C-alpha cells in the first residue's frame, strides 16, 4: 500500500520518533530493521544498567557452577515422584519371649529346626565395621561369604585389604568362603557397571559356598548390619516372605549421628536355585521394621574416608578437590555435616527442609551391637562423644 511504503520500496514510518530510535525508520529490510531495534534497546540502557548486567551474568554462572547440585536436589520434588511406599511389617522381640510365641506374633509358624543362613558381602576397605558385623551375626551364620576385588567401582587399583588383614578374622575362618575378582579398570565407565559385575561374581561364589534352596541369604553392604535376633527370628519362623527388606536405623560417621530410620536396601531371601540373584535395589514391597543398623562412612582413620569418597559408585559427588582435604573431612565429621556439601536426598520439600543442616548429636548408645559395647575402648570412635579420627 502506498501509505506503508517509501519511494524505494522500503519501510515507511509515519510516527514521530525521538533521537534514540530515529534511525529505525527508513531501513531497507526486515533483518536490518531487527538489528536496528536491538541497537535502539541497547542505546536506551544507561551505564549503571550495563554494569549491573556485567556483574549479574558471571555471578549467576558462578552460583550455578558451585551450587548447581544443591539447586537440583532442592527442586527434586518437582521432577521426581516418590517411590511406592513399603508395606511395613511390625517387628516383635524380647529376650524373655519364646521363639514360638515371637513367630506367632508375626503371623508365622515355628520350624522344627532352623534354616541355614549365608551372609554375603562385597568388601572394599571397611575392616572395623566388618568385624562388628561378623561378631554380631556369628552365632547364627552357617557360612560367611566375602568377595574382594583389586579394583574400586571407579576403576582404580586398590590393595586386597581383607587378604592383607585376614589374620584378624580367624574366628570365622572355619565358616569363611573367600574369593577375589579381577577389576576391569575402565575409569570412564559408569561405576555402577563395575559394581554390578562384582555382584554377579558374588552369585558364583555363593554356589561355591554350598548354598541351596530355602537357605536364608542376607544381601546387604558391609555397613548394613542386621541385628542377630532379627536373623534368628527369620531362620526359626516358617512361612516368612520369599524376599524381605530390612528397615535399619540410619547412622552417619558413627552411632552418634542418627539420620533417620529409613535405610531399606538390606534384604533377606529364601534362596531359590536359578532365580535368586544378588542385588542391592528394591526387590519387594515387604519390609521388617527396626531390624538393625546402617552405619555409613563409619571409619577409624581420615584416610579411609578419603579413600571411599574417591572409590565408591557416587564418586561424582566429589566436585572439588578441597572436599578431600583431611582437615575439612575431620571438621565435617565432628559437625555432623555432609562430606559432599549436598542437600538431603528426599522427595518432598518438607522432608528436604526438615533435614537441612548438620545431624543432631545423639548421646544414646542403647540397643547397639553387643560386640561394640563389649569392646568400647577399641571402637570408641563409633560411640557418642568421640568424633576425632586417627590421622593416616
N, C-alpha and C positions, 0 to 999 in steps of 0.2 A: 504494500500500500504506500502511496506517495508520502503520506504523513509519517510513516515509520522508517523511511529510507532516506539517506542523504543522496546527493547527486552522484557520488561514486559508487553507490550500492552498499555503502557501509551502514553501520548503526547510527541512528539519529536520536539524540537525547533532547527532549523538549523541556525538561525540567531544569530549573536553575540549580547550580551546584556551588559548593564552596571551593576554596582553592585546593583543599586536600584531595578532592576527588574530581577535580576539573578535567584531568586527562583521561578519565574513564570514558567520557563521551567522545564519540567520533572514532573509536577503534575499528579496525578493518576486519576483525574475525572474532569468533566466539572464544577461541583459545587465548588470543591476545587480551580480550575483554576479561577473561577469568584471571589472567595474570595481573591485569591492572587492578582488579578488585582486591587481590591479595596485597598488592602494594598499597592500595588505599587503606586497608585494615592496619597494615604494619605502620604506615605513616601516622595513623591515628593513635598509636601507642606512645606513651611518654617514656622517658628514660627509666623512671622508677619501675615501671611495669616490666621493661626488658631485664632489669637487674633481678627482679623477683622471679621471673621465669628462668633466668640463667641459674639462679640458686636452687629453685624448686625441682627442676627436672633431674639434675645429678643427685640431689638428696633422695628423691623418690627411688631412683635406680639403686642407690646405696642401701636404702632401707629394705628394698625387696631382696637384694643380694644377701644381706646379713640375716634378715628375719623372714625371708620368704617361706621357709619351712614352718615357722610358727604361724604365719598367716594361713597357710594351707591347712594345718591341723586345727586351728581355731574355727575355720569355716567348714570343717568336715561334716557337720550335721546337714549342711546344705547340699552336699554332693554324694553322701553315702548314707544309706539307711542302716539302722542297727540290725544285727543278726537275729534270727528267730530265738526267742528265749528258751533256755533249757527247761526240762522237766526235773525240778529239784526233788530228790528223794530224801526224806528225813533220815538222820543217822543217829542210832541209839547205841550208847555204850556206857557201861560202868564195870569196873574191875570185879565187883562182887555179884554181878548178874551172870547167870549161867549162859553158855553159848546157845543152848536150845531155846531159851527164852528170848535172847537177842535176835536170833534168826526169826522167831515167831513175830517179834515186834516189827520186823521189816517185811513181813508177809511171805517169808520163805520157810522152807522146811530145813531140817538139820540132817547132815550126812552121817553115815556110819563111820567114815574115815575122811580126812581132809584131802583136798586136791593137792597135787604138786604145784609149786609156784616157781616161775622163772622171772628173774629181774634182768632186763636187757637195757644197756645204755651205750650211747656213743660218747667217747671220752675225749676231752681236749686237754685241759690243764688243771681241773678242779680237784686237787688231791685232798684238801681238807674236807670239803663238803662231801666228797665220795666216801671218806672214812665215816663221817656222821651218818650218811645214808645207809651204808652196809651194816654198821653196828645196830642201827635202828631196826633193820629188816632181817638181820641174821637168823633169829630163831625160827623163821617161817619160810625161808627161801631154800628151794631144792637145788637150784643152780644159778650162780651169778654169771651173767654173760656180758662181756665188755669188748667192744671193738674200738680200736685206735688207729688213726691214720697219721702218716708223716706229712700231711698237708692240712692247712686250715681250710675252712669253707671258702675263703677268699683267694686260695691258690698259692699261699706262701709256705715254704718249707718250715716244718716245726719238729722239735725233738719228740721222741716217743716217751712222754713224761711218765706214763704208767709203767712201762717196761723198765725205765731207769729207777723207779721207786717201788718196784714190785715187792721188795722185802718188807715194806710197811704193811702189806696186806696178806701176811702169812695166815691170818686167822680165817681167810676164805679160800685158801689155796686148794683144799680137797674138793671144794664145790665150785671152782672157777673154770669157766671156759673163756679163754682169752684169744683174740685174733687181731691181726693187723691188715690194713688195706692200703695199697699204694695210692698216693694222690695223683691227679691228672695235671695239676699245676697250670690251669687255664685262668690267669688272673683277670682277664677282661670279661669272663663269663659270669652270668648271674650266679652268685654264691649258693642260691637255693638248689641249683642243679647239682653241685658237688655234694651238698647235704643229702639230697635225695639218693644220689649214687651210693653214699656211705650207708644209708638206711637199707638199701637193697642188699648190700653186703652183710648187714646185720641179720637179715632174714636167713641167709645161708648159714651164718654162724649158729643161729638158733637150732637149725636142723642138726648141725654137728653136735650141739649140746644135748640132743636127745629129746626135744620137746615133742609131745604127742597130743592127740585130741583130748579136749576138755581139761588140759592143764591150764593153770592161770598164767597169763603173760602180762607183766607190767611194762607199759610203754610210757616212758617219760624221760626228760632230760635229767642229768645227774643232780641238778639243784632242785628238782621237783620230787620231794620226798614223801611218799605215803606213810602214814603212821602205822606202826606194827599191828595195832589192834584192828585197823581197817582191813589189812591183808589177812589177818587171822579170821575175821568175820567172813570174808569172801571165800576163803578156802574151805570153811566148815559148812556154809549155808548152801542148800540146794535151790535150784530154780532161780538163781541170780541172772540178771540180763546177760545176753551174749557179749555185749560190749557196754562198759560203764565208765563214763568220765568221773574224775575225782575233783571235787572243788577244794582247792587248797588255800590256806592263808598266804597272802602275797607280801613278801618282805623284800626290801632292797638294802644291800650292803651288809646287813646283819639283822638279828632279831630285835633290834632297837627301832627299826623303821617299818612299821606295818602300813602298807599301802592300802590294801583292801582285802576282801575275802573272795576275790573273783578269778583266781588262777584256775583254768579249766582244761588245759591241754593234756595233762596226765590222764591215762586211762588204763583199765584192766580188761583183758579179753579172755574169754574161754576159747582156747586155741582150736582152730579148725584147719586141718591139713588142706593146702591148696587154696584156702580162702583168706586166712589171716595174713595181713601184710603190715610190717612195722611202719608206723606213720606218726606224725605229730600234729595232726589237724583234727578238726571236729569230725567224729565218726558216728555219733548217735545223739539223740536228744536227752538221754537219761544221764543225770549227774548226781553223785552221792555227796551230801553236804559234809563240811568240816572233816575232811579225810586226810589232812596232812599239812605240809609246809612247802612253799616255794621261796627259796632264798636266792634271789638273783644278784649277781656280782658280789657274792659273799666270799671275798678273798682275804688272805693274810697280808700279802705284800702289794705295794703300789704297782710294781712291775707286772703283776698278774692282772690287775685292772687294765693296764695299758695294752697288754697282750690281747686280752679278749676284745677290747674296743676295736683293735685292728683286724682280729681274726674271725669274728662271728658274722653271721649272714647279714646283719644290719650295719656293716662297716661304713656304708654311705652316710651314716649319721655323723661321722667324724668329718665335719665340713671344714674345719680349720685346724691347723697343726697345734695351735695353742691348747686345744682340748686335751692333748696328750701330755701337757706339762705336769710333772709329778706334784709340784706344789699346788697347782689348781685342782688336781684329782683329789688330793688329801683334803683340801678345803671344802670341796663339793660333798665328799663323804660325810664329814662331820656336820655339815649343814643340813644334810638330807635332801639336797637339791639333785637336779638331773645332770648326769655326766655329759649329755649331748645338748644341753640347753634347749630341750624340747618341751612342748606343751603336752598334757595328758592325752593319751590315745583313747578318746571317748566319742560317743555318738550323739550326745545332746549337749547344748550349751550349758545346761545346769550342771552336768557332770564335769565338763571341762573347767568351768569357773570354780566349782567346788574343790577340785584337786589341784588348782594352780598354786604354785609356790612350794616351798620345802615341805617334806613329810614331817608331821609332828613326831616328836620323840616319844617312845613308849618306855616305861620302866618296869614292864611286866616280863618275867621270864617263867611264867606258869604254862604248863602243857606244851613244853618244848621237848625235842628228842632226849631220851634219858641219858644217852652216852654223852651228849653235850654238857649236861649239868654235872654228871659224874666226873667230867674232866674239864671243869670250868676254867681252871687256871691256864690249861693248854689252849683252850679255844675262847679265851676271854674276848678276843676281837669280834666274836659273833654275838656277844651278850651286851645288854644295855650299859651305857656309860664307858664304852671302850672303843671309840671311833678311830683313834690314831693307829695307822698301819705301819708295818715294817718297811724300811727302805730296801731297795734292791729287788 
